[in-house]
């Protein structure tokens, strides 16, 4: 179903460009109107997909503090949609690979691989599995974190033991 996209989230976050979409919602670039800081917001209809967004939020809360996972700013329901505001990360590994003429140096491959393995190990040590590893779910940090690789989209992640 089509979702009426609000232009302002939680009174402080103004929607800008659409960054991507998936089966559970859309992701937009957003800006805090008070601080002018950039963030990402994941929006979904506040019905059955809201539980998917809430599931992702709960998992990310349990995993906060692991280097290379997005920081959660806010999450909640408003009218016909649910929203989760996260730190802004860009570009995806797909986009970076395209911009590098489909070639990464061995140093870059090693750096990305080491960070992803460390993140997956930490996620598994917290008894979760991601289940959706792909280049579009691997993003590069911004600002002081441009050498940090981030793993995103925990919408189908599962706890595999207590």
C-alpha positions in Angstrom: 0.0 0.0 0.0 1.1 3.5 -0.7 2.1 5.5 2.4 1.5 9.2 2.8 5.0 10.5 3.5 5.1 13.2 6.1 7.5 16.1 5.5 8.3 16.5 9.2 9.0 13.6 11.7 8.7 14.2 15.5 8.6 18.0 14.8 12.3 18.2 14.4 13.3 16.1 11.4 12.7 17.4 7.9 12.6 14.7 5.2 14.9 15.3 2.3 15.9 12.6 -0.3 14.8 9.0 -0.5 17.9 6.9 0.1 16.3 3.5 -0.5 13.4 1.1 0.0 12.8 -2.4 1.0 9.9 -4.8 1.6 9.3 -3.2 5.0 9.5 0.5 4.3 11.5 3.4 2.9 14.6 5.1 4.1 15.1 8.9 3.8 17.8 11.4 4.4 16.5 13.8 7.1 17.8 16.9 8.8 17.2 18.0 12.4 15.8 21.5 11.9 17.2 22.7 15.3 20.8 21.5 14.9 21.1 21.1 11.1 22.5 17.6 11.6 21.9 14.9 9.1 20.2 11.6 9.9 18.5 8.7 8.2 14.9 7.8 9.0 13.3 4.4 8.2 9.5 4.8 7.7 6.9 2.0 7.5 3.2 1.9 7.6 2.0 1.6 11.2 0.3 -1.8 10.8 1.8 -5.2 10.4 5.2 -3.7 9.2 5.4 -1.6 12.3 6.1 -4.8 14.2 9.0 -5.4 11.8 10.4 -1.9 12.5 9.9 -2.4 16.2 11.7 -5.8 16.0 14.6 -4.1 14.3 14.7 -1.4 16.9 14.7 -3.9 19.8 17.6 -5.8 18.2 19.6 -2.7 17.5 19.0 -1.5 21.1 20.5 -4.8 22.4 23.5 -4.5 20.1 24.2 -0.7 20.7 27.8 -0.2 21.4 29.1 -2.6 18.8 31.4 -0.6 16.5 30.0 -0.6 13.0 26.3 -0.7 13.8 24.1 2.4 13.3 23.3 4.4 16.4 19.6 4.8 17.1 18.4 8.4 17.7 14.6 7.8 18.1 11.8 5.3 17.3 8.1 5.5 17.5 4.7 5.7 15.9 3.0 8.8 14.6 -0.4 8.6 12.9 -0.3 6.1 10.0 3.5 5.5 10.1 6.3 4.2 12.3 9.7 5.9 12.2 13.1 5.0 13.4 15.7 7.7 13.2 19.4 6.6 12.8 22.7 8.2 12.3 23.3 9.1 8.6 25.6 6.7 6.8 26.6 6.8 3.1 27.5 5.4 0.6 26.7 1.7 0.4 29.3 -0.8 -0.7 27.3 -1.1 -4.0 27.6 2.6 -4.6 31.2 2.8 -3.5 32.1 -0.1 -5.8 30.4 1.6 -8.7 32.2 4.9 -8.0 35.6 3.1 -7.9 35.0 1.7 -11.4 34.2 -1.8 -10.1 37.6 -2.3 -8.5 38.7 -2.2 -4.9 42.4 -2.3 -3.8 43.5 -5.3 -1.8 43.9 -2.9 1.2 40.2 -1.8 0.9 39.0 -5.4 0.5 41.0 -6.4 3.6 39.8 -3.4 5.7 36.1 -4.1 4.8 36.4 -7.8 5.3 38.1 -7.5 8.7 35.5 -5.0 10.0 32.6 -7.1 8.8 34.0 -10.2 10.4 34.5 -8.4 13.7 30.9 -7.0 13.5 29.5 -10.5 12.8 31.5 -12.0 15.6 30.2 -9.4 18.0 26.6 -9.8 16.8 26.9 -13.6 17.2 28.4 -13.2 20.7 25.2 -11.3 21.6 23.3 -14.4 20.3 21.9 -12.8 17.1 22.3 -13.6 13.4 21.8 -10.9 10.8 20.5 -13.1 7.9 20.7 -10.4 5.2 24.4 -9.7 4.4 24.7 -8.0 1.0 26.6 -5.0 -0.4 23.5 -2.7 -0.1 23.4 -3.4 3.6 27.0 -2.4 4.2 27.5 1.3 4.4 30.5 3.6 5.0 30.5 6.1 7.9 30.5 9.9 7.5 32.5 12.7 9.1 35.2 11.3 11.4 34.0 7.7 10.7 34.8 7.5 6.9 37.0 4.5 7.5 34.4 2.6 9.5 32.2 0.0 7.7 28.6 -0.3 9.0 26.2 -3.2 8.8 22.6 -2.1 8.5 19.1 -3.5 8.2 18.3 -5.9 11.0 14.7 -6.3 9.9 15.0 -10.1 9.5 17.7 -10.7 12.2 16.9 -13.4 14.7 18.1 -14.3 18.2 19.5 -17.9 17.9 19.9 -18.7 21.6 19.0 -17.2 25.0 
